[in-house]
């Protein structure tokens, strides 16, 4: 879908873009977005959505002035990454009713996914304009999702300050949004604000411990700061989630030798050792992570998991 950031972030971003629209379209009055959830979690093959598309296309032929039907088929086109068709149907729906915030959000999504960033910005802004009078909805999940995509479009266009403003609004709605945290960190990194970026990348990995792209971003900012030990740690975590467990273990042991109170490195080491089946050693690593970092939820959860299992080596 075009550039969305650095450090191999495209795949994760596209996942959020494709499936996150189920939230974004909830700002409108038409509840066709539920099929996104069903497609992701219920469908075992593409056949059901293909059948729905065929049925909806016939419904459009039979009732071309039904905006709801056009929205439904547009949504399914987007789910199939048929963005040009989706854009056409969203526009047809808007010809029937130009005040469908739901259609503007969907149109912006399809435009962003097909690298039409300027068009996407205009569409997302129109969607937000249509709901701005709803004070209670200002930080609703749907509005926050639209702002997330608007921030991504601004970032793609190099309008970094505007991107920062949008991502911060998303995080006001949900401080636990790891993807928005990561995207904000990327933008700050582009601006050379590496200390702030490091804090956010680390927070994103606290929220999602296997967030490989965030570790890549972390490595880049640590490198820019000349923090070689920390850079080695972040790169080791990328190795870990690339399933290069032996390499990750070796690098993390090197990091811990240089910085014996590096709690996150102990946690990564515990994960790698656990993957290798060295569960007692993993417990020791997790225990050190908890020792050096207060309220380290991920390490505490890992210890609880291993202690419940009571494995033998």
C-alpha angles and dihedrals in degrees: 000000000000127000116336100162142308139286097052094299095142098094096051091043091052090051090055092043095051099043101026092071088082084076097040095054091051088084089076134073097247116083100203092118094085091086089073089066091047093048092051101043107023110031114086094186138022092250098093095054091044089055091048091052091052091049094046093047088057090048089054089053091049096044110020093168094060106106093188093059091048090051091051095052091044090055091052092047088054091050088055091046090245089140100163091055090045092052091051093052095045089052091049090052090050091052086060093045119005092189097067102123086184091060094046090053092050092046091051090050093053092045092050091048089054093047096253092136099164091050091046092052091053092048095048091048090052091051090051092046089057093056100034092099089062100085093184090054095053092098098025118134091252095052091044090054092052090049090051091057091042088054090051091051091049090049091051089052092051092247091134101166090053090048090052091051092052096046091048090054089051090053091049086061094045121009088186096064101120094186094054089046090053094046091050089050090053092052092048088049090054088054091052093249093136099159091057091043092052091053092051096044089052091048090051090054090048087057095042110021094192095051095134095178091056090054089052090053090047091053091052094051093044088052091051089052094048092242098147099173093049091046089054089052094052092047090049089055089053087052090050094054090044084060093245089136100164092050091047092051093050093049095045092049088053090051092050091049088057096041112023096185096052099129097184091053090054089051092051090047090052091053093049093047091048090053088053091052094248093132101164090052089047090054090053091051093048090048090055090049090056090044094057100037123049117228093004095176098185093051092045090051091050091051091049090050094051095043092052090051092049091198126193124223 
